[in-house]
Amino acid sequence: MLRRLQRLAMARAFAAGNRRPWVILGASVWLLRKANEVRKPQTEVVYRGVLEPGHTMVVDHTLVDRRGKPAKIRRRR
């Protein structure tokens, strides 16, 4: 809904004679959308598949370098 409002405001800003209120509305909606993205980032789907009875799935959080070898983890102090 915010995306539609932003598109409407920008379309009216470029078409209308009195642009300032529409530009302000469009910029405000854009900032609100970006704030929502920062607050609740979308997760990235890496793999999606059907898991049938008898199948197993292993989740591994090992870091791997470009050559496919395990990477060393440096801990911050």
CORVEN-V680926 format. One record per residue. N is the residue number from 1. RES is the residue in one letter. PHI is phi in degrees with one decimal (999 if undefined). PSI is psi in degrees with one decimal (none if undefined). Layout:
# CORVEN-V680926
n->N res->RES phi->PHI psi->PSI
n->N res->RES phi->PHI psi->PSI
This chain:
# CORVEN-V680926
n->1 res->M phi->999 psi->-39.4
n->2 res->L phi->-65.7 psi->-35.5
n->3 res->R phi->-63.5 psi->-41.8
n->4 res->R phi->-64.6 psi->-40.3
n->5 res->L phi->-65.1 psi->-39.6
n->6 res->Q phi->-64.9 psi->-44.4
n->7 res->R phi->-62.5 psi->-42.7
n->8 res->L phi->-61.9 psi->-45.3
n->9 res->A phi->-63.7 psi->-42.4
n->10 res->M phi->-70.3 psi->-36.9
n->11 res->A phi->-64.1 psi->-42.8
n->12 res->R phi->-69.6 psi->-32.4
n->13 res->A phi->-64.9 psi->-37.2
n->14 res->F phi->-82.1 psi->-23.1
n->15 res->A phi->-97.3 psi->-33.6
n->16 res->A phi->-81.1 psi->162.0
n->17 res->G phi->-79.1 psi->-40.3
n->18 res->N phi->-93.9 psi->91.0
n->19 res->R phi->-84.7 psi->-30.3
n->20 res->R phi->-55.3 psi->-48.9
n->21 res->P phi->-62.0 psi->-36.5
n->22 res->W phi->-71.0 psi->-38.0
n->23 res->V phi->-65.3 psi->-42.4
n->24 res->I phi->-63.0 psi->-43.4
n->25 res->L phi->-63.6 psi->-44.7
n->26 res->G phi->-62.4 psi->-43.0
n->27 res->A phi->-66.9 psi->-38.2
n->28 res->S phi->-64.9 psi->-43.1
n->29 res->V phi->-65.9 psi->-39.5
n->30 res->W phi->-61.6 psi->-44.9
n->31 res->L phi->-63.1 psi->-39.2
n->32 res->L phi->-63.7 psi->-43.0
n->33 res->R phi->-63.1 psi->-42.7
n->34 res->K phi->-65.9 psi->-38.2
n->35 res->A phi->-63.5 psi->-38.9
n->36 res->N phi->-65.8 psi->-37.7
n->37 res->E phi->-65.8 psi->-38.3
n->38 res->V phi->-69.6 psi->-40.1
n->39 res->R phi->-70.4 psi->-42.2
n->40 res->K phi->-129.1 psi->81.1
n->41 res->P phi->-67.6 psi->147.3
n->42 res->Q phi->-75.6 psi->138.3
n->43 res->T phi->-79.0 psi->151.6
n->44 res->E phi->-97.8 psi->126.6
n->45 res->V phi->-83.6 psi->117.5
n->46 res->V phi->-91.9 psi->-39.3
n->47 res->Y phi->-145.8 psi->138.5
n->48 res->R phi->-136.4 psi->129.8
n->49 res->G phi->-161.8 psi->170.4
n->50 res->V phi->-92.1 psi->129.9
n->51 res->L phi->-104.8 psi->111.7
n->52 res->E phi->-96.6 psi->162.2
n->53 res->P phi->-55.9 psi->132.1
n->54 res->G phi->96.3 psi->-16.7
n->55 res->H phi->-85.4 psi->151.6
n->56 res->T phi->-124.5 psi->159.2
n->57 res->M phi->-134.4 psi->132.4
n->58 res->V phi->-111.9 psi->125.8
n->59 res->V phi->-105.1 psi->121.5
n->60 res->D phi->-123.5 psi->131.3
n->61 res->H phi->-107.3 psi->29.5
n->62 res->T phi->-77.5 psi->131.3
n->63 res->L phi->-78.4 psi->137.4
n->64 res->V phi->-126.4 psi->137.2
n->65 res->D phi->-83.9 psi->-173.3
n->66 res->R phi->-65.0 psi->-26.5
n->67 res->R phi->-86.2 psi->-3.0
n->68 res->G phi->90.4 psi->7.5
n->69 res->K phi->-95.1 psi->148.7
n->70 res->P phi->-58.7 psi->134.9
n->71 res->A phi->-89.8 psi->150.9
n->72 res->K phi->-80.1 psi->137.8
n->73 res->I phi->-98.3 psi->122.8
n->74 res->R phi->-97.6 psi->124.6
n->75 res->R phi->-89.0 psi->138.1
n->76 res->R phi->-83.6 psi->146.2
n->77 res->R phi->-108.4 psi->none
